[in-house]
């Protein structure tokens, strides 16, 4: 295990805990949303704060950053859109009647989920509500979006005429133990996925393979076919709530309140690795270049070799739970309820991991070559035996 070096930089501008951290698609900026009711914009080039977005009347629960616009949602029941360059509030989306806890931006749509038991769809540019999704019996905690064009064959599509215009679907996970799939155009519920016996805390979508993964307080992860609604597999080995999910190359990583992360083979359901060492719940995780980075309620971030499960480094310095992590240009960004954004250099870990991968590939190559020579030798021996036997 590597040492626990200190952060390259500690950003202390916020006056309250940081609830979320978002990286822009071009990687040039980071956005933090805080308990102090403000959001801040940071440059990944110099790690300086270049924007301060003020206007919400209560704490910010979640944020999302595009290249030119930022979005924040709040306990004040609203969502706001901000100009990244000027810091000006461009739009306020009003309609929810309770805390807005999650937003998702897709195409020209802005989706939101709330404690008011609804999800809503807004026009990003026109500042108006397009659709309301009503049917959950408790708060909506998590969202996902896809287009039926990504998963449905033409002969499978049986939607109403109005839904043929827009084939976008919204997926919502709720504390009512259900996952629902909705047609965006009509607000009609396409499917209700039943099986969980606890709140659904996280969703991850694999549209090309027609699969949806959901993690719950019932300690399980479930896989669903998003076309038929069929439950495909149940992953049962966790001993606590499943808080976060990450899907990479048909490997599913799940972080839990049982203080572990587990890696599963999606195609078989087999659990192939468990990452231990956390002293509290695993609150967030991120896969990068063969390394699994985790954030925990014990105020530490950790780096594991994703294949072997070996702990490579502990990042110490935060005082409270790490709520979110991001990685860009071999820098690790951690945002915590202690109000700080910390930046860590992970170049050393990445280099060591690259060298290890190179050695493994080289060894596999040699093993493959030996296997080929062995097969060639065995074939020659077989031919000689056949000739001696006159076959």
Buried (B, 14 or more C-beta within 10 A) or exposed (E): EEEEBEBEBEBEBBEBBBBBBBBBEEBBBBBBBBBBBBBBBBEBEEBEBBBEBEBBEEBBBBBBBBEEBBBBBBBBBBBBBBBBEEBEBBBEBEBBEEBBBBBBBBEEBBBBBBBBBBBBBBBBEEBEBBBEBEBBEEBBBBBBBBBBEEBBEEEEEEBEEEBEEBBBBBBBBBBBBBBBBBBBBBBBBBBEBEBBEBBBBBBBBBBEBBBBBBBBBBBBBBBBBBBEBEBBBEBEBBEBBBBBBBBBEEBBBBBBBBBBBBBBEBEEBEBEBEBEBBEEBBBBBBBBEBBBBBBBBBBBBBBBBBBEBEBBBBBBBBEBBBBBBBBBEBBBBBBBBBBBBBBBBBEBBBEBBEEBBEEEEEEEEEEEEEEEEEEEEEEEEEEEEEEEEEE
